[in-house]
Amino acid sequence: MLEIGNKLRENGYLSNLYINFAVMSAINGVPLLVEGDPGVGKTSLAYATAKMLDLELLRVQFYDGLSYDKILYDYDYQKQLLTIQAIQGTIKESLAGKDLQESLDAAGKINFYGRDFLIERPILKAISGKKRYVLLLDEAEKASEEIEYTLLEVLENFSISIPQYGTVTCPEEMRPIVFLTSNRYRDLSQALKRRCNYLYIKQKTAEELKEILQMQSSIDPKVAESVANCAKQIRSLPLKQQPSISELSEWAKYLSMLNSDELEEETLKASLCMIAKNKEDRQTMENAKLF
């Protein structure tokens, strides 16, 4: 467990015992559902794990209206059409003098729904067995119920049934390391939750945030402490969108590049454009007198 924590830290992620145990279970084949407030580091945990294990990460970003062909598989219809056009002349010659059944048998030798025409989207690619991946199903609660039921099949057996093609099943040793993230805009089904282990990531303390900022940005400890204390104040404000750790990290990086004589109140207010993402939040931060 300690080894996982150290390796995550080496890859820019500050973990704890609960996170280490959850990541270990994901590595051992149990999908991990990660919840927490926006910006606490749910998505970055999957990326840090992929870097730690030197594996490619495949990401599915869910949103309203996302369809199967964007996440599971599709067929290369352009290639199918071009293939038909290319062999039309050959087919006519080969079918000359044949009866109906012989013609159908000859034409059927071209499998337009075989591997040559199949496009692997992230989920199919992750279980293809070619190599091991980290599969990130980001903001899974935004998936439609129909797609969520498909995820049940994938996460239960690491397989997908494709009409006209067959069933693709991932070898056990090549099964992907699966992370699902959720901001709890809606509750995921109990069936999906039962297929996953669960991790809730709490907001970082000011001390933890200071350590993260120094670890990720290699900035002056005093700047890291100032930004961490400022972030603590910001969390208490009624904002529409709280800044994420990555946004705070970029803000701290920018402030650390300024000379001490440039760190005037107006300059600091101007820099709020890096963490305030709408007019109302910016005004709230300015009124709070963070500096």
C-alpha positions in Angstrom: 0.0 0.0 0.0 2.8 2.4 0.9 4.5 1.6 -2.4 1.4 2.6 -4.3 1.3 5.9 -2.4 4.9 6.6 -3.1 4.6 5.9 -6.8 1.4 8.0 -7.1 3.3 10.9 -5.3 6.2 10.4 -7.8 3.6 11.0 -10.6 2.2 14.2 -9.0 -0.7 12.8 -7.0 -1.0 13.1 -3.2 -2.9 10.1 -1.9 -3.7 8.5 1.4 -4.4 5.0 2.8 -8.0 4.9 1.5 -6.9 6.0 -2.0 -4.0 3.6 -2.1 -6.2 0.6 -1.1 -8.8 1.6 -3.7 -6.2 1.9 -6.5 -4.7 -1.5 -5.5 -8.2 -3.1 -5.9 -8.6 -1.5 -9.3 -5.2 -2.8 -10.4 -6.3 -6.2 -9.3 -9.3 -6.1 -11.6 -12.3 -4.6 -9.7 -13.6 -1.4 -11.4 -13.4 1.6 -9.1 -16.2 4.2 -8.8 -14.7 7.5 -7.6 -17.0 10.3 -6.3 -16.3 13.7 -4.7 -16.8 17.4 -5.3 -15.7 18.8 -8.7 -12.0 19.5 -8.8 -10.9 17.2 -6.0 -8.7 15.0 -8.2 -11.0 12.1 -9.4 -9.9 12.2 -13.1 -6.3 13.0 -12.3 -6.2 9.8 -10.1 -6.8 7.7 -13.2 -4.1 9.6 -15.1 -1.6 9.3 -12.3 -2.3 5.5 -12.1 -1.7 5.2 -15.8 1.6 7.0 -15.6 2.6 5.0 -12.5 2.1 1.7 -14.4 3.3 3.1 -17.8 0.0 2.2 -19.4 -2.0 4.0 -22.1 -5.2 5.7 -20.8 -8.4 5.5 -22.8 -11.0 8.1 -21.8 -14.7 8.2 -22.4 -16.3 11.6 -21.5 -20.0 11.1 -21.0 -22.5 13.7 -21.9 -26.2 13.9 -22.9 -26.8 12.4 -26.3 -23.6 10.4 -26.4 -24.2 7.4 -28.7 -22.9 3.8 -28.8 -20.8 4.3 -31.9 -18.7 6.9 -30.1 -17.7 4.7 -27.2 -18.2 1.0 -28.1 -17.7 0.3 -31.8 -18.7 1.4 -35.3 -18.3 0.1 -38.9 -16.2 1.9 -41.5 -19.1 2.5 -44.0 -16.9 4.6 -46.3 -14.4 1.7 -46.6 -17.3 -0.8 -47.2 -18.6 1.4 -50.0 -15.2 1.9 -51.6 -14.6 -1.9 -51.4 -17.9 -2.6 -53.2 -17.0 -0.1 -55.9 -13.6 -1.6 -56.3 -14.7 -5.2 -56.8 -17.9 -4.5 -58.8 -16.2 -5.5 -62.1 -14.6 -8.6 -60.6 -17.9 -9.7 -59.1 -19.7 -9.4 -62.4 -17.0 -11.6 -64.1 -16.9 -14.2 -61.3 -20.7 -14.5 -61.2 -21.1 -15.0 -65.0 -22.9 -18.2 -65.8 -23.7 -19.0 -62.1 -27.2 -19.6 -60.8 -28.7 -17.5 -57.9 -27.5 -19.7 -55.1 -23.9 -19.9 -56.5 -24.0 -16.1 -56.9 -25.0 -15.5 -53.3 -22.4 -17.9 -52.0 -19.7 -16.1 -54.0 -20.7 -12.6 -52.8 -20.9 -13.8 -49.2 -17.2 -14.5 -49.1 -16.7 -10.8 -48.4 -17.4 -10.1 -44.7 -18.4 -6.5 -44.5 -19.0 -6.9 -40.8 -15.6 -8.5 -40.0 -12.5 -7.3 -38.4 -11.3 -5.4 -41.5 -14.3 -3.0 -41.3 -14.7 -2.8 -37.5 -13.7 0.5 -35.8 -12.7 0.1 -32.2 -13.9 2.9 -30.0 -12.4 3.3 -26.5 -14.4 0.6 -24.6 -14.0 -2.1 -27.3 -10.3 -1.2 -27.7 -9.8 -1.5 -23.9 -11.0 -5.1 -23.9 -9.6 -6.1 -27.3 -6.8 -8.0 -25.5 -4.0 -6.4 -27.6 -2.5 -4.8 -24.5 -3.5 -3.6 -21.1 -5.1 -0.2 -20.7 -6.4 2.1 -18.0 -10.0 2.8 -19.0 -11.5 6.1 -17.6 -15.3 6.4 -17.7 -15.5 10.1 -16.8 -18.7 11.6 -15.4 -20.5 8.3 -15.8 -23.7 9.7 -14.2 -24.3 11.6 -17.5 -24.6 8.4 -19.4 -28.1 7.5 -20.6 -29.7 4.5 -18.8 -29.5 2.6 -22.0 -25.7 3.0 -22.2 -25.4 2.3 -18.5 -27.0 -1.1 -19.0 -24.4 -1.8 -21.7 -21.6 -0.8 -19.2 -23.0 -3.5 -16.9 -22.2 -6.2 -19.5 -18.7 -4.8 -20.0 -17.9 -4.5 -16.3 -19.3 -7.9 -15.4 -17.5 -10.1 -17.9 -15.3 -7.6 -19.8 -17.0 -8.6 -23.0 -19.2 -7.0 -25.7 -21.7 -8.8 -27.9 -21.6 -7.3 -31.4 -24.4 -8.3 -33.8 -23.2 -9.9 -37.1 -19.7 -10.1 -35.6 -19.8 -12.0 -32.4 -18.7 -11.6 -28.8 -15.4 -10.0 -27.9 -14.1 -11.2 -24.5 -10.9 -9.8 -22.9 -8.4 -12.3 -21.6 -8.3 -12.1 -17.8 -4.6 -11.0 -17.7 -5.3 -8.2 -20.2 -8.4 -6.8 -18.5 -8.2 -3.0 -18.2 -7.9 -1.1 -15.0 -11.3 0.7 -14.8 -12.0 4.0 -13.2 -15.6 5.5 -13.2 -16.0 9.1 -11.9 -19.2 10.8 -10.8 -20.2 14.2 -9.5 -23.5 12.7 -8.4 -25.8 14.8 -10.7 -27.9 11.6 -10.6 -27.5 8.3 -8.8 -26.0 5.5 -10.8 -28.0 2.2 -10.7 -27.5 -0.2 -7.8 -26.5 -2.9 -10.4 -23.7 -0.8 -11.7 -22.5 0.1 -8.2 -22.4 -3.6 -7.2 -19.9 -4.2 -9.9 -17.5 -1.5 -8.5 -15.5 -0.7 -5.4 -16.2 2.8 -4.1 -14.0 5.7 -3.2 -15.0 9.1 -2.0 -12.3 11.8 -2.3 -12.6 14.6 0.3 -11.6 18.2 -0.2 -7.9 18.7 0.5 -6.9 20.6 3.6 -4.8 23.8 3.2 -1.7 21.8 4.2 -2.4 19.0 1.7 -3.0 21.6 -1.0 0.2 23.4 -0.3 2.1 20.1 -0.7 0.3 19.3 -3.9 1.1 22.8 -5.3 4.7 22.4 -4.5 4.8 18.9 -5.9 3.0 19.7 -9.2 4.4 23.2 -9.9 7.8 23.2 -8.1 7.0 26.7 -6.8 8.3 28.7 -3.8 6.8 27.3 -0.5 5.7 30.8 0.5 3.6 31.2 -2.8 2.2 27.7 -2.3 1.2 28.5 1.3 -0.5 31.8 0.2 -2.4 30.1 -2.6 -3.4 27.2 -0.3 -4.7 29.7 2.3 -6.5 31.7 -0.3 -8.1 28.5 -1.7 -9.4 27.7 1.8 -11.2 31.1 1.9 -12.5 30.5 -1.7 -14.1 27.2 -0.7 -16.2 29.0 1.9 -17.6 31.4 -0.8 -21.0 30.7 -2.5 -19.5 30.2 -6.0 -21.2 28.7 -9.0 -17.9 26.8 -9.9 -15.2 26.1 -7.4 -11.7 26.1 -8.9 -10.1 22.7 -9.3 -6.7 21.7 -8.0 -5.3 21.9 -11.5 -6.6 25.4 -11.9 -5.1 26.4 -8.6 -1.8 24.8 -9.6 -1.7 26.9 -12.8 -2.6 30.0 -10.8 0.2 29.4 -8.3 2.6 28.7 -11.2 1.8 32.1 -12.7 2.1 34.0 -9.4 5.5 32.4 -8.7 6.8 33.8 -12.0 6.0 37.4 -10.9 8.6 39.5 -9.1 7.7 40.5 -5.5 7.1 44.1 -6.7 4.6 42.9 -9.2 2.4 41.3 -6.6 0.2 44.3 -6.1 -3.5 44.1 -5.3 -4.6 45.1 -8.8 -2.3 42.5 -10.4 -3.5 39.8 -8.1 -7.1 40.7 -8.9 -6.4 40.6 -12.6 -5.0 37.1 -12.1 -8.4 35.9 -10.8 -9.3 35.2 -14.5 -7.4 31.9 -14.0 -9.7 30.6 -11.3 -13.0 32.5 -11.7 -14.9 31.2 -14.6 -17.9 33.5 -14.7 -18.7 37.2 -13.9 -20.6 36.4 -10.6 -17.8 34.3 -9.1 -15.2 36.8 -10.0 -17.2 39.6 -8.3 -17.7 37.3 -5.2 -13.9 36.7 -5.0 -13.1 40.4 -5.3 -15.6 41.3 -2.6 -14.2 38.7 -0.3 -10.8 40.6 -0.2 -8.7 37.5 -0.7 -5.5 39.6 -0.9 
